[in-house]
């Protein structure tokens, strides 16, 4: 009788452990996806609010190559719209591609232009943060 109880207890313990690990994995997946969504939307808001330095700080090349952005070059830039068109996540949930249409103008010209920007994002696990592995959008 005691052996059956012990076997049953071990079975319940192992089953619970497996379910908890699956639950933790699902929770981590949701956390990563939510973080990706929040980060990519924040980047767009920073561009629209003319917080170019904050947006530039979200850029970090995965190969550790330097990022040189002179935010003074964008002092006359006004982003009027930032529309996410497509989002693709990598299977490992550590990379993502976001395609956006950005409408903008420079105060010196007042001509509204729209560019399609394809952004490559990557997740740095140690920092638990997403970074943009691209340069600043090519506003002309």
Buried (B, 14 or more C-beta within 10 A) or exposed (E): EEEEEEEEEEEEEEEEEEEEEEEEEEEEEEEBEEBBBEBBEBBBEBBBEBBBEBBBBBBBBBEEEEBEBEBEEBEEBBBEEBEBEEBEBEEEEBBBEBBBEBBBBBEEEEEEEEEEBEBBBBBEEEEEEBBBBBEBBEBE
